[in-house]
Amino acid sequence: MLVRTTSDLRAAVRTATPGTEIQIQPGTYDFSGASIKVDQPGLPDRRIVLRAPAVGGARLRFALLDGFHIIAPYWTFENLVIESSCDDDSHCEHAFHVVGDAVGVVIQNNWVVDFNAAVKVNGKAGRFPDDGLIRHNAFLNSRPRITDKPVSLLDLVSVSRWRVQKNLIADFAKVGGNHTSYGAFFKGSGEDNIFEQNLVRCEAGHSGLYRIGFSFGDGGTGRRFCRDARCEVEHKRGIARNNVIMNCPNHAGIYLNKSADTLIHNNSLVATRGILLRGRGTSATIRNNIVDGDLRAVEGATFTSEGNILAPPDAAPFDTVSRDVYFNLQLGDLRLKNRQSVIGRGVAIQDGGLDLCGRPYEAGPPDIGPLQSRAQGSCSNRLW
């Protein structure tokens, strides 16, 4: 099904059936008024796909509170450039809002710019859009958002078994409210979500304010929005692995709040305040990470630490131990300067996933950090 106008796109979404492929032709499409309601269900083996032939061909400009409002399962969105065009930042909240029955949604290979929460996922009326995938996207903001509304580029609440994989998440900030923003978080009593192989740059094109790279839990979810209607624990059994999180000088690279049984392994946290754990019920295993900053537990949180490269106890809060490991990670160069401190020095991980280059872990003690240098397969050792 070919789309050449905004009305074509709305009609195609409204009439799609399982197995439909909606292909948006090259051009710029301006949307205003009502959100694009996605309410026709696909099937697990016959997904509905909305795509452009290649990234950069179709440019969607949203002057919408919600762009795609997705309430039906098994949709895929790919190869789209999506930009906000609101005069007021509080009026452009989400490019994608995934709600209720919309299980199995895939958002991949898109370029999404200038939203408060580019992807928002939450339950509705006791239904939860689980088992989604956010992969190979770029999410960024050209400037700090002028709003007191929450700013978290990926804002996933009360859902389980989502995978956030191989994305660029950068330049998220807000000048209103508490001046605190997030690259991504899972909260609201979800379980078994994974954050892996991502590059998070709290500050890249602009700087200042309080920017947290990634969070399990965060805290503060209203009970009515929580999956268990209590939120005594905001997340269980989360995994953050094989990520690079960098340039978060005013806050933690990874933050856990009311997050139980979390596994954090083989990440590089560069020029951040480290890993902060907060709240009774928060617990984590922290292994094989390279951490600028410290590991800090407050208000009853607990953790175990093994195989990490950390700043010495008397170092400055965001001392850069990473500069002794890599040639120049600030320029995207992940070549090892100090191989003997990294190669084979980690603690074994039962299922480590894939490293930053997509290579599986070999048997035996792994390397510390997100690259497994001894693994089979090629890798440029450059982030950009």
C-alpha positions in Angstrom: 0.0 0.0 0.0 1.7 3.3 -1.2 1.3 6.5 0.8 1.9 9.9 -0.9 -0.1 12.4 1.3 -1.0 12.8 5.0 -4.6 11.8 4.3 -3.3 8.7 2.5 -1.3 7.7 5.6 -4.2 8.2 8.0 -6.4 6.1 5.7 -3.9 3.4 5.3 -3.4 3.0 9.1 -7.2 3.0 9.6 -7.8 0.2 7.1 -4.8 -2.0 7.5 -5.2 -5.7 8.0 -2.8 -8.4 9.1 0.1 -8.6 6.7 -0.3 -5.1 5.3 2.8 -3.2 4.4 2.3 0.6 4.3 5.1 2.2 2.4 5.5 6.0 2.7 6.9 7.5 -0.5 9.8 10.1 -0.2 8.7 13.6 0.8 7.7 15.8 3.8 4.4 15.1 5.6 3.0 17.7 8.0 0.5 16.5 10.6 -1.7 18.5 13.0 -5.0 18.0 14.8 -5.7 14.5 16.1 -3.1 11.9 16.7 -2.7 9.0 14.2 -4.7 6.3 15.8 -3.3 2.8 15.3 -6.1 0.5 16.3 -6.1 -2.3 13.6 -4.4 -5.4 15.0 -1.7 -7.4 13.3 -0.9 -11.0 14.1 2.4 -12.5 15.5 3.1 -14.1 12.1 1.5 -11.4 10.0 2.6 -8.1 11.3 1.4 -4.7 10.0 4.4 -2.7 8.8 4.6 1.0 8.3 7.9 2.0 6.7 9.8 4.2 4.3 12.1 2.6 1.7 15.1 4.1 3.5 15.9 6.4 6.4 15.7 10.0 5.3 13.3 9.4 2.4 10.1 10.2 4.4 10.0 13.1 6.9 7.1 13.3 9.2 6.6 16.6 11.0 4.2 16.3 14.0 2.4 19.2 15.6 0.7 16.6 17.8 0.6 15.8 21.5 0.8 12.2 20.5 2.1 11.2 17.0 1.3 7.5 16.5 -1.2 6.5 19.2 -0.8 2.7 19.2 -3.5 0.6 20.9 -3.3 -2.5 18.7 -0.7 -5.4 18.7 2.0 -6.5 16.3 2.9 -3.3 14.4 6.3 -2.4 13.1 7.5 1.2 12.4 10.8 1.6 10.5 13.0 3.9 8.4 11.1 7.1 9.4 12.4 10.6 10.2 10.0 12.1 12.8 10.4 15.7 14.0 8.2 17.8 16.3 6.9 21.1 14.9 5.0 22.5 17.9 5.4 26.1 18.9 5.1 25.0 22.6 7.3 22.2 23.7 4.6 21.0 26.1 2.4 20.3 23.1 4.7 17.8 21.4 5.0 15.0 23.9 5.4 11.7 22.1 6.3 10.5 18.6 5.1 7.0 19.6 2.6 6.3 22.4 2.1 2.6 22.9 -0.8 1.7 25.2 -2.9 -1.1 26.5 -3.3 -4.0 24.1 -0.5 -3.0 21.8 1.8 -6.0 22.6 4.7 -6.9 20.4 5.3 -3.4 18.9 8.6 -2.9 17.0 10.1 0.5 16.6 13.3 0.3 14.5 15.7 2.2 12.3 14.1 5.6 12.9 15.5 9.1 13.5 13.3 10.9 16.1 14.0 14.5 17.1 12.6 17.1 19.6 10.0 15.3 21.8 9.6 15.3 25.6 9.3 11.5 25.5 9.8 10.3 22.0 8.5 6.8 23.0 6.0 6.5 25.7 4.7 3.1 26.8 2.1 2.4 29.5 -0.8 0.2 30.5 -4.5 1.0 30.3 -7.4 -0.5 32.1 -5.4 -3.4 33.4 -3.9 -4.2 29.9 -0.2 -3.9 29.3 1.7 -3.6 26.0 4.4 -6.1 26.8 7.1 -7.8 24.6 8.1 -4.8 22.5 11.4 -3.9 20.8 13.1 -0.5 20.3 16.2 -1.1 18.1 18.6 0.8 15.8 17.0 4.2 16.3 18.4 7.7 17.0 16.6 9.7 19.7 17.8 13.2 20.4 16.8 16.8 21.0 18.3 19.8 19.3 18.1 21.9 22.5 16.8 21.6 26.1 13.0 21.4 26.2 11.2 24.4 27.5 8.7 22.5 29.7 8.0 21.4 33.2 6.6 18.1 31.9 8.7 14.9 32.3 11.5 14.6 29.8 12.7 11.1 29.2 13.3 10.1 25.6 12.3 6.5 26.3 9.6 6.5 29.0 8.4 2.9 29.6 6.0 2.4 32.5 4.4 -0.8 33.9 5.5 -3.1 31.0 7.6 -6.3 30.9 10.0 -8.0 28.6 10.8 -5.0 26.4 14.2 -4.9 24.8 15.9 -1.5 24.1 18.9 -2.3 21.9 21.5 -0.5 19.8 20.1 2.9 19.9 21.7 6.4 20.0 20.0 8.4 22.8 21.4 11.9 23.2 20.9 15.5 24.3 17.9 15.3 26.7 17.3 18.1 29.1 14.6 20.4 30.3 14.7 24.0 31.7 11.4 23.8 33.6 10.2 21.8 36.7 13.0 20.1 38.5 15.5 20.5 35.6 16.1 16.7 35.7 15.7 14.5 32.6 16.5 10.9 31.5 17.8 9.2 28.4 15.5 6.2 29.2 13.9 4.4 32.0 11.7 1.5 33.0 9.4 1.9 36.0 5.9 1.2 37.3 6.4 -2.4 38.5 7.5 -3.9 35.2 9.7 -7.0 35.0 12.5 -8.5 32.9 13.2 -5.6 30.7 16.6 -5.3 29.0 18.7 -2.2 28.0 21.7 -3.3 25.9 24.3 -2.2 23.3 23.1 1.4 23.4 25.1 4.6 23.2 23.8 7.3 25.6 25.3 10.8 25.4 23.7 12.9 28.1 25.6 15.9 26.7 26.6 16.0 23.0 25.4 19.1 21.2 24.4 21.1 24.3 25.1 20.9 28.0 24.0 21.8 31.5 21.1 20.9 33.9 20.6 17.4 35.4 20.8 14.5 33.0 20.6 10.9 34.0 21.7 8.3 31.4 19.4 5.4 32.2 17.2 4.2 35.1 15.5 1.2 36.4 12.8 2.3 38.8 13.2 6.0 39.1 10.5 6.1 41.7 7.5 8.4 42.0 5.0 6.4 39.8 1.5 7.0 41.0 -0.1 3.8 42.3 -2.9 3.8 39.8 -0.3 3.7 37.0 1.6 0.7 38.4 1.2 -2.8 37.2 0.6 -4.1 40.6 -1.3 -1.0 41.9 1.3 -0.7 44.7 4.7 0.1 43.3 6.5 -1.0 46.4 9.1 -2.1 43.9 9.3 -0.1 40.7 11.1 -2.8 38.7 12.3 -6.4 39.0 15.1 -8.4 37.3 16.2 -5.7 34.9 19.4 -6.1 32.9 21.6 -3.2 31.6 24.5 -4.6 29.6 27.1 -3.8 27.0 26.2 -0.1 26.8 28.3 3.1 26.6 26.8 5.9 28.8 28.8 9.1 28.7 29.0 12.8 29.5 26.6 13.0 32.4 28.7 15.3 34.6 25.9 16.4 37.0 24.2 13.0 37.8 24.5 9.3 37.6 25.1 7.4 34.4 22.9 4.6 35.7 20.3 5.2 38.5 18.3 2.5 40.4 15.4 3.4 42.6 13.2 0.7 44.1 14.6 -1.7 41.6 15.1 -5.3 42.8 17.4 -8.0 41.5 19.0 -5.9 38.8 22.1 -7.1 36.8 24.4 -4.4 35.5 27.3 -5.8 33.5 30.0 -4.9 30.9 29.0 -1.2 30.5 31.4 1.7 30.1 30.3 4.8 32.1 32.4 7.7 30.9 32.5 11.2 32.5 29.5 10.4 34.7 28.8 10.4 38.4 28.8 6.6 38.3 26.0 4.3 39.5 23.5 5.4 42.2 21.2 3.0 44.0 18.4 4.3 46.2 15.7 2.9 48.4 14.9 -0.1 50.5 14.2 -3.0 48.2 16.8 -1.9 45.6 19.4 -4.6 45.0 21.9 -5.1 42.2 24.8 -7.2 41.0 27.3 -5.0 39.3 30.0 -6.8 37.3 32.7 -6.1 34.7 31.9 -2.4 34.2 34.3 0.5 33.6 32.9 3.3 35.7 33.9 7.0 35.9 32.5 8.1 39.2 31.5 5.8 42.1 29.1 3.1 43.1 26.8 4.5 45.8 23.9 3.0 47.7 21.6 5.2 49.9 18.4 4.8 51.9 18.7 1.0 52.3 19.8 0.0 48.8 22.3 -2.9 48.5 24.7 -4.2 45.8 27.6 -6.5 45.1 30.5 -5.4 43.0 32.8 -7.8 41.1 35.3 -7.3 38.3 34.8 -3.6 37.8 37.3 -0.9 37.0 36.5 1.9 39.4 38.1 5.1 40.5 40.0 4.8 43.9 37.9 5.7 47.0 39.6 9.1 47.5 39.1 10.2 43.8 36.9 13.0 42.7 33.2 12.0 42.2 33.5 11.8 38.5 37.2 10.9 38.0 37.8 9.5 34.5 39.4 6.1 34.9 38.2 5.4 31.4 40.9 7.6 29.9 43.4 5.1 31.2 41.6 2.2 29.4 40.7 3.7 26.0 42.6 5.8 23.5 39.9 8.5 23.2 36.3 7.5 23.9 35.2 11.2 23.7 36.1 11.0 20.0 34.5 7.6 19.6 37.8 5.6 19.7 37.3 2.4 21.8 40.7 0.9 21.0 42.3 -0.3 24.2 45.2 1.7 25.6 45.7 -0.7 28.6 44.8 -4.2 27.4 46.2 -6.0 30.4 43.6 -4.3 32.7 40.7 -5.5 30.6 41.4 -8.7 28.6 40.1 -11.7 30.5 39.9 -9.8 33.8 36.1 -10.0 34.2 33.8 -12.2 36.3 31.9 -14.9 34.4 28.4 -14.0 33.2 26.0 -16.9 32.5 24.2 -15.2 29.6 26.0 -12.0 28.6 24.0 -11.3 25.5 26.1 -9.7 22.6 28.8 -7.2 23.0 28.6 -3.7 21.6 29.7 -5.1 18.2 27.1 -7.9 18.2 29.6 -10.7 19.1 28.8 -13.5 21.6 30.8 -14.0 24.7 33.4 -16.7 24.6 33.8 -19.3 27.3 35.9 -18.3 30.3 36.3 -15.0 32.1 35.1 -12.1 29.8 36.8 -8.9 29.1 35.8 -5.9 31.2 33.6 -3.4 29.4 31.2 -3.6 26.5 33.7 -5.0 23.9 34.9 -8.6 24.0 38.2 -8.2 22.1 38.8 -11.9 21.9 35.4 -12.8 20.4 35.1 -13.9 16.8 34.0 -11.4 14.2 35.2 -8.0 13.1 34.7 -4.7 14.9 35.9 -1.2 14.0 36.3 -0.3 17.7 34.8 3.1 16.9 31.4 4.5 18.0 31.2 7.2 15.4 
